[in-house]
């Protein structure tokens, strides 16, 4: 592969890795509903603020979300809603895998 191709796949991998954690997938899904402050997300996730902040930082550094300071709270927004297409794709893969497993059991 040449450097141009390497850079393309490196960036795709970096963004994919940002989503590769259940908590970060949850955050993206929630931010599709509306903007949330870190305290609200922390309460929903049930983890400490530093852990949630780290997850938010990973998503922000990948360009998936953005933040906005309002008073004493930082609100997070889903910047690239197209990332939700990945959710649909993943669910399709899960359904396909499940159907294949069912067919294996039925045919045995």
C-alpha positions as CSV (number, residue, x, y, z in Angstrom):
1,X,0.0,0.0,0.0
2,X,1.1,3.5,-0.6
3,X,1.2,6.3,1.9
4,X,-2.1,7.8,0.6
5,X,-3.9,4.5,1.1
6,X,-2.2,4.0,4.5
7,X,-3.4,7.4,5.7
8,X,-7.0,6.7,4.6
9,X,-7.1,3.4,6.5
10,X,-5.3,4.8,9.5
11,X,-8.0,7.4,9.9
12,X,-10.8,4.9,9.4
13,X,-9.2,2.7,12.0
14,X,-8.8,5.6,14.5
15,X,-12.4,6.5,14.2
16,X,-13.5,2.9,14.4
17,X,-11.4,2.5,17.6
18,X,-13.1,5.5,19.1
19,X,-16.5,3.7,18.8
20,X,-15.1,0.3,19.9
21,X,-16.3,0.5,23.5
22,X,-19.8,-0.1,24.8
23,X,-19.9,3.1,26.9
24,X,-18.8,5.2,23.9
25,X,-21.5,3.5,21.7
26,X,-24.0,4.3,24.4
27,X,-22.9,7.9,24.6
28,X,-23.2,8.3,20.8
29,X,-26.6,6.8,20.9
30,X,-27.8,9.1,23.7
31,X,-26.3,12.2,22.0
32,X,-28.4,11.4,19.0
33,X,-31.4,12.3,21.2
34,X,-30.1,15.7,22.4
35,X,-27.2,17.5,23.9
36,X,-26.2,16.2,27.4
37,X,-23.8,17.6,30.0
38,X,-21.1,15.4,31.4
39,X,-23.0,15.1,34.7
40,X,-26.1,13.8,33.0
41,X,-24.1,11.3,31.0
42,X,-22.2,10.2,34.2
43,X,-25.5,9.5,36.0
44,X,-26.9,7.5,33.0
45,X,-23.7,5.5,32.6
46,X,-23.2,4.9,36.4
47,X,-19.4,5.5,36.3
48,X,-17.3,8.2,37.8
49,X,-16.9,11.5,36.1
50,X,-13.2,10.9,35.2
51,X,-14.0,7.7,33.4
52,X,-16.9,9.3,31.4
53,X,-14.7,12.3,30.7
54,X,-12.1,10.0,29.2
55,X,-14.7,8.3,26.9
56,X,-15.9,11.8,25.9
57,X,-12.4,12.9,25.1
58,X,-11.8,9.8,22.8
59,X,-15.0,10.6,20.9
60,X,-14.2,14.3,20.7
61,X,-10.6,13.7,19.5
62,X,-12.0,11.5,16.7
63,X,-14.4,14.3,15.6
64,X,-17.5,12.3,16.4
65,X,-18.7,14.7,19.1
66,X,-18.1,18.3,20.0
67,X,-18.5,20.2,23.3
68,X,-19.8,23.5,24.4
69,X,-19.3,25.1,27.8
70,X,-22.4,26.7,29.4
71,X,-21.9,28.1,32.8
72,X,-20.5,25.3,35.0
73,X,-21.4,22.5,32.7
74,X,-19.9,21.2,29.5
75,X,-22.5,20.0,27.0
76,X,-21.7,17.4,24.4
77,X,-23.3,17.2,20.9
78,X,-23.2,14.5,18.2
79,X,-21.2,16.2,15.5
80,X,-21.4,13.5,12.8
81,X,-24.8,11.8,12.8
82,X,-23.7,9.6,9.9
83,X,-21.9,7.5,12.5
84,X,-25.3,6.1,13.4
85,X,-25.3,4.3,10.1
86,X,-22.6,2.1,11.6
87,X,-25.1,1.1,14.4
88,X,-27.6,-0.1,11.7
89,X,-24.9,-2.0,9.9
90,X,-23.7,-3.7,13.1
91,X,-27.3,-4.7,14.0
92,X,-27.7,-6.2,10.5
93,X,-24.5,-8.2,11.0
94,X,-25.8,-9.4,14.4
95,X,-29.1,-10.4,12.9
96,X,-27.4,-12.2,10.0
97,X,-25.1,-14.1,12.4
98,X,-28.0,-15.0,14.6
99,X,-30.0,-16.3,11.6
100,X,-27.0,-18.4,10.5
101,X,-26.7,-19.9,14.0
102,X,-30.4,-20.7,14.0
103,X,-30.0,-22.4,10.6
104,X,-27.1,-24.4,11.9
105,X,-29.1,-25.7,14.9
106,X,-32.1,-26.4,12.7
107,X,-30.0,-28.4,10.2
108,X,-28.2,-30.5,12.8
